[in-house]
Amino acid sequence: MNDIVGLAVLVVVVIAGSALASGIEAAVLTVNPARVHELANRPHPVRGARRLAQLRQRLGRTLAVLVIANNGFNIFGSLMLGGLAAVVFHRHDFPEVALPLFSVGLTVLVILLGEILPKSMGSRFAMPVALASAPALHLLSQLNLPLVLILERLLPAITAENEISTDEDEIRLLAKLGSQKGQIEADEAAMIAKVFQLNDLTARDLMVPRVAAPSLSGNATLEQLRSELLANNSEWWVVLGEEVDEVLSVASREALLTALLKGNDHLTAAALGEPVEFVPEMIRADRLLTGFRRNSTGVRVVVDEFGGFVGVIGAEAVLAVLAGWWRRPQFAGEGQGP
């Protein structure tokens, strides 16, 4: 009976080895590479994360090692089990049908317990399985390095490094899928899409045109401008000089009205203005937002390629895009047929 027990133990070893190789392979392939990169680059990396990141970087080599191990158990192990089973069954006078039944049963066990079940579990628990197996997998890679190097010479595709990369479309899709699965809020997914829209918009798209921009004469006193200031709720005013396109400064409505309340109505708009910052009309909205963050002044004067004053834009115009309030203006005849 000892040889029958030995045969049973060997069956368990072969199936267990095949299951380990299959489960680890599924985990390494399924694990999120961006998550692995984040875990490996923490100030205190998660155990096994850096080793896993190295294995993922040379994914072709890692898979080659796993395939060698898995097929070693499946092919060599099955052949060895078949030969041993033939000897054991003959020694104990088992009927001739026992060996074919053993082969069929072993095949079913390898498929179910050595392939399907472990790969399903490896995919479901990809991160913990991959992290736990990374040190052993690295050691196995080192032991099989001579054979892997030979395979890399024969199959150059194995040597390709697996770089982590993404693009706007993929991030948008991931945000949409995350929203559908309830992993992130719908408004968060929408805002992510709006962030990428900033790169496609310019100051010309978002500005208040010159004809509609609130402006004041720099030489006029607050007393002369009183009615205009009270009638218009614009937060910022462009202070103009006597020359064409001469922008002297920008003045906040708060500063102008405060001066009026204090009785300083003899002051001019130019005297209460702040230094103006000019931006080209083709500057992208994302760069504009960065500029607003560096400088607290809430308005920029937009100029064309010749330096002419064409409009004014505030931080709220850019933020409106992120909030979803902004809509591209429809011009006469746009969207209509001939």
C-alpha positions as CSV (number, residue, x, y, z in Angstrom):
1,M,0.0,0.0,0.0
2,N,3.0,2.3,0.4
3,D,3.4,2.7,-3.3
4,I,-0.3,3.6,-3.7
5,V,0.1,6.3,-1.0
6,G,3.2,7.5,-2.7
7,L,1.3,7.8,-6.0
8,A,-1.5,9.7,-4.3
9,V,1.0,12.1,-2.6
10,L,2.7,12.7,-6.0
11,V,-0.7,13.5,-7.6
12,V,-1.3,16.1,-4.9
13,V,2.1,17.6,-5.4
14,V,1.7,17.8,-9.2
15,I,-1.8,19.4,-8.9
16,A,-0.7,21.8,-6.1
17,G,2.4,22.9,-8.1
18,S,0.3,23.5,-11.2
19,A,-2.3,25.4,-9.1
20,L,0.4,27.6,-7.6
21,A,1.9,28.5,-11.0
22,S,-1.5,29.1,-12.5
23,G,-2.8,31.2,-9.7
24,I,0.4,33.4,-9.5
25,E,0.4,33.8,-13.3
26,A,-3.3,35.0,-13.2
27,A,-2.5,37.4,-10.3
28,V,0.6,38.9,-11.9
29,L,-1.3,39.5,-15.2
30,T,-4.5,40.9,-13.5
31,V,-2.9,43.1,-10.9
32,N,-3.3,46.9,-11.5
33,P,0.2,48.1,-12.7
34,A,-0.6,51.7,-11.6
35,R,-1.5,50.4,-8.1
36,V,1.7,48.4,-7.9
37,H,3.7,51.4,-8.9
38,E,2.0,53.5,-6.2
39,L,2.7,50.9,-3.5
40,A,6.3,50.5,-4.5
41,N,7.1,54.2,-4.5
42,R,5.6,55.0,-1.1
43,P,8.1,56.3,1.6
44,H,7.5,52.9,3.3
45,P,6.7,50.5,0.5
46,V,4.4,47.6,1.1
47,R,6.2,44.4,1.5
48,G,6.9,42.7,-1.8
49,A,5.7,45.8,-3.8
50,R,9.1,46.8,-5.2
51,R,9.9,43.2,-6.1
52,L,6.5,42.9,-7.8
53,A,7.2,46.2,-9.7
54,Q,10.5,44.8,-11.0
55,L,8.8,41.5,-12.1
56,R,6.0,43.5,-13.9
57,Q,8.6,45.7,-15.7
58,R,10.1,42.5,-17.3
59,L,6.7,40.8,-17.7
60,G,7.8,38.7,-20.6
61,R,10.6,37.1,-18.6
62,T,8.3,36.6,-15.6
63,L,5.7,34.9,-17.7
64,A,8.3,32.7,-19.3
65,V,9.4,31.5,-15.8
66,L,5.8,30.8,-14.8
67,V,5.0,28.9,-18.0
68,I,8.1,26.8,-17.5
69,A,7.1,25.9,-14.0
70,N,3.4,25.3,-14.9
71,N,4.2,23.1,-17.8
72,G,6.8,21.3,-15.8
73,F,4.2,20.2,-13.4
74,N,1.5,19.6,-16.0
75,I,3.5,17.8,-18.7
76,F,6.5,16.2,-16.9
77,G,4.5,15.5,-13.8
78,S,1.7,13.9,-15.8
79,L,4.1,11.7,-17.7
80,M,5.8,10.6,-14.5
81,L,2.5,9.9,-12.8
82,G,1.4,7.8,-15.8
83,G,4.5,5.7,-15.8
84,L,4.4,5.3,-12.0
85,A,0.6,4.4,-12.1
86,A,1.2,1.7,-14.7
87,V,3.9,0.1,-12.5
88,V,1.8,0.4,-9.3
89,F,-1.4,-0.9,-10.9
90,H,0.4,-3.8,-12.5
91,R,2.1,-4.7,-9.2
92,H,-1.3,-4.8,-7.4
93,D,-3.1,-6.6,-10.2
94,F,-5.5,-3.7,-11.0
95,P,-7.8,-4.3,-14.0
96,E,-6.6,-2.9,-17.3
97,V,-9.3,-0.2,-17.3
98,A,-7.8,1.4,-14.1
99,L,-4.9,3.1,-16.0
100,P,-7.2,4.9,-18.6
101,L,-9.6,5.9,-15.8
102,F,-6.6,7.2,-13.8
103,S,-5.4,9.3,-16.8
104,V,-8.9,10.7,-17.3
105,G,-9.3,11.5,-13.6
106,L,-5.9,13.1,-13.5
107,T,-6.7,15.3,-16.5
108,V,-9.9,16.4,-15.0
109,L,-8.3,17.3,-11.7
110,V,-5.5,19.2,-13.4
111,I,-8.0,21.2,-15.5
112,L,-10.3,22.0,-12.5
113,L,-7.9,22.2,-9.5
114,G,-4.7,23.0,-11.3
115,E,-5.9,25.6,-13.9
116,I,-9.5,26.9,-13.7
117,L,-10.0,27.3,-9.9
118,P,-6.5,28.8,-9.1
119,K,-6.7,31.2,-12.0
120,S,-10.1,32.4,-10.9
121,M,-8.8,32.8,-7.3
122,G,-5.7,34.5,-8.5
123,S,-7.7,37.0,-10.6
124,R,-10.1,37.7,-7.7
125,F,-7.3,38.3,-5.1
126,A,-4.7,39.6,-7.5
127,M,-3.0,42.1,-5.3
128,P,-2.4,40.0,-2.1
129,V,-1.5,36.9,-4.1
130,A,1.0,38.9,-6.3
131,L,2.6,40.7,-3.4
132,A,2.9,37.5,-1.3
133,S,4.4,35.5,-4.2
134,A,6.8,38.2,-5.5
135,P,9.9,37.1,-3.4
136,A,9.5,33.5,-4.3
137,L,8.9,34.3,-8.0
138,H,12.0,36.5,-8.1
139,L,14.0,33.6,-6.6
140,L,12.6,31.2,-9.2
141,S,13.5,33.7,-11.9
142,Q,17.1,33.8,-10.7
143,L,17.3,30.0,-10.7
144,N,15.9,29.8,-14.2
145,L,17.9,32.7,-15.5
146,P,20.2,30.7,-17.8
147,L,17.3,29.0,-19.5
148,V,15.3,32.3,-19.8
149,L,18.3,34.1,-21.3
150,I,18.5,31.4,-24.0
151,L,14.8,31.8,-24.7
152,E,15.2,35.6,-24.9
153,R,17.9,35.1,-27.6
154,L,15.5,32.8,-29.5
155,L,12.4,34.9,-28.9
156,P,13.4,38.6,-28.7
157,A,9.8,39.6,-27.8
158,I,10.4,38.3,-24.3
159,T,12.9,41.0,-23.6
160,A,10.5,43.9,-24.1
161,E,9.9,46.0,-21.0
162,N,6.4,46.7,-19.8
163,E,6.1,50.5,-19.4
164,I,3.2,52.1,-17.4
165,S,1.4,54.6,-19.6
166,T,-2.0,56.0,-20.2
167,D,-3.8,58.7,-22.2
168,E,-6.8,61.0,-21.9
169,D,-9.3,58.6,-23.5
170,E,-8.3,55.8,-21.1
171,I,-8.6,58.0,-18.0
172,R,-12.0,59.2,-19.2
173,L,-13.1,55.6,-19.7
174,L,-11.8,54.5,-16.3
175,A,-13.6,57.4,-14.7
176,K,-16.8,56.5,-16.5
177,L,-16.5,52.9,-15.5
178,G,-15.7,53.9,-11.9
179,S,-18.9,56.0,-11.8
180,Q,-21.0,53.2,-13.3
181,K,-19.7,50.8,-10.7
182,G,-20.2,53.2,-7.8
183,Q,-16.4,53.5,-7.0
184,I,-16.4,57.3,-7.6
185,E,-19.2,59.8,-7.7
186,A,-20.8,60.8,-11.0
187,D,-19.9,64.4,-10.5
188,E,-16.3,63.5,-9.8
189,A,-16.2,61.5,-13.1
190,A,-17.7,64.5,-15.0
191,M,-15.2,66.9,-13.5
192,I,-12.3,64.6,-14.6
193,A,-13.6,64.9,-18.1
194,K,-13.9,68.7,-17.8
195,V,-10.2,68.9,-16.7
196,F,-9.1,67.5,-20.0
197,Q,-11.4,70.0,-21.7
198,L,-9.3,72.8,-20.4
199,N,-6.5,71.9,-22.7
200,D,-8.8,72.3,-25.7
201,L,-10.1,75.8,-24.7
202,T,-8.3,79.1,-25.0
203,A,-8.7,82.5,-23.4
204,R,-10.5,83.6,-26.6
205,D,-13.2,81.0,-26.0
206,L,-13.8,82.0,-22.4
207,M,-13.2,85.8,-22.3
208,V,-15.7,88.6,-22.1
209,P,-15.2,90.4,-25.4
210,R,-14.1,94.0,-25.4
211,V,-17.4,95.3,-26.6
212,A,-19.0,93.7,-23.5
213,A,-16.1,94.2,-21.0
214,P,-16.8,96.8,-18.3
215,S,-14.4,99.7,-18.7
216,L,-13.7,103.1,-17.2
217,S,-11.9,106.2,-18.3
218,G,-8.7,106.5,-16.3
219,N,-9.1,110.3,-16.1
220,A,-12.6,110.3,-14.8
221,T,-13.2,110.8,-11.1
222,L,-15.3,108.6,-8.9
223,E,-17.9,111.3,-8.7
224,Q,-18.3,111.3,-12.5
225,L,-18.4,107.5,-12.5
226,R,-20.8,107.1,-9.6
227,S,-23.9,106.3,-11.5
228,E,-22.1,103.8,-13.8
229,L,-20.5,102.0,-10.9
230,L,-23.8,101.6,-9.1
231,A,-25.6,100.4,-12.2
232,N,-23.1,97.7,-13.1
233,N,-22.4,94.8,-10.8
234,S,-19.1,93.7,-12.6
235,E,-16.5,92.7,-10.1
236,W,-13.6,94.1,-12.1
237,W,-13.3,97.1,-14.4
238,V,-10.7,97.8,-17.1
239,V,-9.2,101.3,-16.8
240,L,-8.5,102.8,-20.2
241,G,-6.2,105.7,-21.2
242,E,-6.7,108.2,-23.9
243,E,-4.9,106.2,-26.6
244,V,-6.4,103.4,-28.6
245,D,-6.0,100.0,-26.8
246,E,-4.2,101.8,-23.9
247,V,-5.0,99.8,-20.7
248,L,-3.8,101.6,-17.6
249,S,-4.8,99.1,-14.9
250,V,-7.7,97.0,-13.6
251,A,-9.8,98.2,-10.7
252,S,-12.0,96.1,-8.4
253,R,-15.6,97.2,-7.8
254,E,-15.0,96.8,-4.1
255,A,-12.1,99.2,-4.1
256,L,-14.0,101.8,-6.1
257,L,-17.1,101.7,-4.0
258,T,-15.1,101.7,-0.8
259,A,-13.4,104.9,-1.9
260,L,-16.8,106.4,-2.7
261,L,-18.1,105.6,0.8
262,K,-15.1,107.1,2.4
263,G,-15.7,110.4,0.5
264,N,-12.7,110.0,-1.8
265,D,-14.8,110.8,-4.8
266,H,-12.2,113.1,-6.1
267,L,-9.9,110.2,-6.9
268,T,-9.6,108.9,-10.4
269,A,-10.2,105.3,-11.5
270,A,-6.5,105.1,-12.6
271,A,-5.4,106.0,-9.1
272,L,-7.3,103.1,-7.5
273,G,-6.4,100.5,-10.1
274,E,-4.1,97.5,-9.8
275,P,-1.2,96.5,-12.1
276,V,-2.6,94.8,-15.1
277,E,-1.5,91.4,-16.3
278,F,-1.9,90.7,-20.1
279,V,-2.4,87.2,-21.6
280,P,-2.5,86.2,-25.3
281,E,-5.9,85.2,-26.6
282,M,-4.6,81.8,-27.6
283,I,-3.3,80.8,-24.2
284,R,-4.8,77.5,-23.1
285,A,-7.3,77.5,-20.2
286,D,-5.2,75.1,-18.1
287,R,-2.2,77.4,-18.2
288,L,-4.5,80.3,-17.3
289,L,-5.8,78.4,-14.3
290,T,-2.2,77.8,-13.1
291,G,-1.5,81.5,-13.6
292,F,-4.5,82.5,-11.4
293,R,-3.2,80.1,-8.7
294,R,0.2,81.8,-8.6
295,N,-1.2,85.4,-8.7
296,S,-4.3,86.3,-6.6
297,T,-5.3,89.1,-9.0
298,G,-8.7,87.8,-10.2
299,V,-8.7,89.2,-13.8
300,R,-6.5,89.2,-16.9
301,V,-6.6,91.4,-19.9
302,V,-6.6,89.5,-23.1
303,V,-4.7,90.8,-26.1
304,D,-4.4,89.7,-29.7
305,E,-1.2,89.0,-31.6
306,F,-0.6,92.8,-32.2
307,G,-1.1,93.7,-28.5
308,G,-4.5,95.1,-29.0
309,F,-7.1,94.8,-26.1
310,V,-9.7,92.2,-27.1
311,G,-11.3,91.1,-23.9
312,V,-11.1,90.3,-20.2
313,I,-11.2,87.0,-18.4
314,G,-11.4,86.1,-14.7
315,A,-10.7,82.9,-12.8
316,E,-14.4,82.2,-12.5
317,A,-14.6,81.7,-16.3
318,V,-12.1,78.9,-16.1
319,L,-13.7,77.4,-13.0
320,A,-17.1,77.4,-14.7
321,V,-15.7,74.9,-17.2
322,L,-14.7,72.5,-14.4
323,A,-18.1,73.0,-12.7
324,G,-19.9,72.3,-16.0
325,W,-21.6,75.7,-16.1
326,W,-19.8,76.9,-19.3
327,R,-21.3,76.2,-22.7
328,R,-19.6,77.0,-25.9
329,P,-21.4,80.0,-27.5
330,Q,-23.5,79.3,-30.6
331,F,-23.0,81.9,-33.3
332,A,-25.5,82.9,-35.9
333,G,-25.8,80.2,-38.6
334,E,-23.8,77.6,-36.7
335,G,-25.3,74.1,-36.8
336,Q,-27.7,75.1,-39.6
337,G,-27.9,73.5,-43.0
338,P,-27.2,75.4,-46.2
